[in-house]
Amino acid sequence: MGKLPKQALSPQEKEGLLYLREEEKLARDVYLFLGEKFNARAFLNIAESEETHMAYVKVLLDKYGIPDPVGSNPRGVFTNPEFAKLYRELTQQGSVSIGEAFKVGMLIEELDLADLDRVLKETDNADIRVMYQNLAKGSRNHLRAFSRQIEREAVTYKPVHISPSLYSKILSTPQEGGGLILDPNFAF
């Protein structure tokens, strides 16, 4: 991603990068909270992946000279008040039970996928598109992982932020491996 050429950045592309940097932090922070609360390795593993996703976005923020909205903010602290509110709501909802915690994980990954779909439509920069494609791949894999946990807990979940058809397509396909997606126009 960092090796692809730097292109002119539209205001929407800049806002998309800033938004996704904090959204990935939201996921990481909520998963760390829930992983510690329930001593659930699934959350802690996925939180590590979210840290990697945060780093991907940071590479592009640095490349384009955009100040990082995350900086050294501690867990649960965000520049965007929308994420601070979501952090409070999601940690509260997830604290009810381990089943609710896994539902929160599903909800966050769905939200990521919906937002990634939106920002992909707003950018033509190849480096940003490649990064978004890889974040979406990670979110699909996380959705699959949380789905397995929900099945073990015998909890039901219905998609909120993505279509039922996309949700079914994701859950009916295997984990996506194979390294980074390098095609900026990749279609799942």
N, C-alpha and C positions, 0 to 999 in steps of 0.2 A: 504494500500500500504506500509506504513511504517512498518507494523507488519509482512509482508512477509519476509522470510529470505534474508539476504544480500548474493549476489552471486558474483563471479568474474565478473569484468566489462571489456568488450572489448573496444578497441579504438572507434569503431563505436557506441557502446552504450553510451559512454561518450559524443561523439560529438552530438549524437541525443538529449541527455538531454540538452546540452548547446544550441543547435539550437532551440529546442522547448520552452525553457525558454524565449528566446528573441522573438520568433514568437508570443507567447501568449502576451508578452508585446506590440508588434507591434499592435496586434488586440485591446488591451485595450487602448493604446494611440490614435490610429486613431478613435476609437469609442467615446472616451471622447471629442476629438477635434470636430468631426461631431455632437455629441449630443449637445455640447455647441453652436456650430455655428447655428444649426437649431432649437435649443430648442426641440429636439426630444427625448422623453423618451425611445424609443426603443433602441437607441444607448447607453444611460446611463445605462439601465438595463443590456444590454449584456456586457457592459464594466465591471460591477460588477462581472458578471460570469467569464469574462476573468481574473479578479484579483484572483478569486478562482483557476482557472486553473494554473495561475502563481504560486500560493502557493503549488499546488500539485507537480509541477515540483521541486520547491525549497525543499520540503521534501526529495525528492530523491537525489538532489544535496548534501544536508546536510548528508544524510545517507551514501553516497559514498565518502564524503570528497572532493567534487568538488567545487572549488571557483565559486561563483555566478557571471555570466557575467552582471547581471542587477544592483546589489548593490543598490545604492541610485541614480542611473541615473534618471534625470528628464524626463518628457514626450518628446518623439522624439529623445532621445539620446540612442545610442546602441553601444555595443562593436563590433558587426559584421556590417561592412559598408553596406552590402546588405540590412539590415533592416533600416538603416538610409536613404538610397536611396528610399526604398519602402515607408517609412513614408512620405517623401517629395512628392513623386509621388501620393500616394493615398489620402493624405489630399488635394492636389491641385485638383485632379480629383473629389473628393467628394464635394469640395467647389462650384462646378458649380451650383448644384441644389440639392434639397432633393432627387429627383429620382436618380441622379448620386451617391449621398451619399449611398443610399440603394444598388445600384449596387456594390459599393466598399465593403460594408458589405458582399454581396454574394461572391465576389471575394476572400476576406480574408478567409472566411469559407471554400471555395473550396480549397484554397491553404493549409490551415491547414489540411484538409482531405487528400489531395494528399501527403503532407509531413508525416502525421501520418501513412499512408499506407506504405510509404517507410521505416520509422524507425521501424515499427512493423516487417517488414521482416528482419531487421538487428539485432533484439534482441531475446534472449531466456530467459532472466531474467523475472521471473513471476511478480515481483513487478513493473518493468518498463512496461511490457506488459499490466498489469491491469490499470496502470495510463494512458497509451496511449489509451486503449479502452474507458476509461471514457472521455478523451479529445475528442475523435472522436464522442462519443455520444453527447457531448455538442455542437460540431460543426455542427452535423446533425440538432440538435434542433435550433441552431442559423440560419442555412440556411433556415429552415422552417419559422422561425419568419421573417427574412428579405424578404422571398418570399411573405409573406402576405402583407408586407409594399409595396413591388414593385407592387403588384396587385392593391392596393389602389391608387397608383400614376399613374397607367396605363402605366408603363414602361416595356419594354421587356428586357429579360436577357437570354443569352445562356451561358452554362457552358464553362469554359476555362481550368480549371485544373483537372477536374474529367470527367469521361465519361458521355455522355448523358443518358445512361441506369442507372448508379448509381444516377445521379442527379434526374431522374424521379422516381426512387425507393424511394429516400429520401423524395421527395415532396409528394409522394402518400401514405406515411405512417404517422400515427399520431406522435405527440410529444412523445419522449421516457421519461418515468418517472421511478418509481420503485427503486430509490436509485442507489447506485454504482454498476457497473458491477464488479463482483469478479472473473470471469472466464478469465484467461489470453489468452485463445484461442477463445473467443467470436467471432462470425461471424454475421455481420449485414445482 
